[in-house]
């Protein structure tokens, strides 16, 4: 070490009065390194718990099985749902008909009749305009067709619903009887409506409503009175050729199955639609999405531009913003539907899944409003025209979900890492024998779901492949039995924890652990909600909710040891340059140990260079005795041992490159106290094996 150079300088100064050609030998004793092996070298990760009397207990907890919500229990599958929404009604403006025939016009038509009596009556009425006289009876009169042209509004209407109402006003000085009329399509002459009105008094009217459902109406209509009778006047009346018969009508409440028309601005589709997702027995009422997408593909066969408003009801993020979008869909061309795609990011949205009336499950509800604006252009739209909508729910991963999680039987046979062997790194199985072990199986349920668990088997497997299968002959054994699991509580989330003991006297749990396993093999069966939906849709789970099966160990360190190894790596350096050791003739390293463990130890000391290559084995299987023990088999004073290591010149030069050394102590429970031999020894926190290395060198100095 650096001490050597300094000591050489001191010796040079001390010998400065000597003759320059003088040579002599000198001896030096210098410390080289030190280390300590304690319980911290025995138990990795400082899992030792020290009791009030310094007695050490090993506390170790390991998760041997974990059920994760998002990955295993509650999966929301990708879903595609197809819907066809038809245009069930086309609203059209009301169409009005107004037909007037004066008494003078009626008389003129009578004059043109081939019937002499009607000719005479027509001339009589015209000649007596303004006179008070009697009007004779009239029978079998007809009028010429009255044409109504509504082609500016529509060309054809196939009505699923519609009404015609009219007022027939008799503004004549005589009653009219047995009036028959008809309405026909002007081009095809198809009869649309006919009726007979028995009687209308003079200067009176009548109101009628007709159902046009199922009728096909053209834009041009003919209205004609096909029969008109009157008993004439009962006495003299004033004849005024401006008196009239008038028909005022309207076609209203129109819903067309098919129409070629100029459509007014209107909502062709206005509906609440529900999307119910199939998730087996699970019935969810609410989901808070961590991530996910709703993709909506909309195809329109309607030959008019649509403005589509889409809203997902009951979906809000933390800022109160909902999911709503407005999109324009071009008109269908030559019968080819037009398609658009909208994608909605569901991340961060809480969504109600109970449908429009709040009584459903797994059900998303959306409002779809398809609106057209009036363009003044004749378009053909039918009730078969429709929106084709494909909903794609993708990659739904819930932060939180509520409802009924269903009943599942989950069988898992596998293995989990179990780092118990790492606590005693470098030791072979059976190096330790524990007097007692306290072991429990803890079920930590972070799901708001009842359940039960059955441990069919547990085995420990070590790095050499040796397997120890756990058994327990106790009547209260947890192996192979159904263990009930309580549910977690919410707001705040508090997992339900239940602990089941493994009896160390009726089981082979000590052998299970002494095997120093690096994995635990398990066969576990879990059932969720074995009693069904008894909490009435009050199950819940968070994304990070887990059901864990933990193996908890509390092992008082009352041990027997057989080849139990403690090891430590420490710095080791003889000097900074070769010149510092050129004049060393030989020397001795002394390993001085203070062993307070009540166990003898076999020591190995190996030196390494900076690359980890072995340069020298300084000690090989050298024993140091155990500490003395009292009547309670406790060591109170460390046992000192001094072990010399001879260093000839060539060995010293080889050690110049040493940078690290590893001291390994292998213990077994043999003491110099026959009362304690064969017993379990309590391990106390102050038990340790301290070691230091000193060097005794012979120098040849030339001055």
Protein Blocks (a to p, Z undefined) as FASTA:
>chain_A
ZZlmmmmmmmmmmmmmpcfkbccdddddddfbdcdddfklmmghilaccdfkopacdddd
ddfbdcdfklmmmccdddddddddddfbdcdddddddddddfklmmmmmmmpmblklmmm
mmmmmmmgoiacdddddehiacddddddfklmombdcdfbdcdddddddfbfbdcehiac
ddddfklopafbdcddfbacehiaddddddfehiacdfbdcdddfbdcdebjabdcdddf
kbccddddddehiacfbdcdddddddfbacdddddddehjbccfbdcdfbdcdddddddf
bfcdcddddddehiacfkopacdddddddddeehiacdddddddfehiacdfebjnopag
hiacdddddddddehiacdddfkbccddddddehiacfbdcdjebjaddddddddddfkl
mmmghiaehkaccfbdcdddddddfbfcdcddddfbdcdddfkopacddddfbfkbcghp
acddddddehiaddddddddddfklpcklmmmmnopabdcddddddehklojmngopacc
dfklccdddddddddfbdddehiacdddddddfbfbfklmmmpmbdcdddddddfbfcdc
ddddddddfkopafbdfbghiacddddddfkopafbdcdddddddddfklmmmmmmpcbd
cdddddddddfbfklgopacdddfkbccdddddddddddddZZ
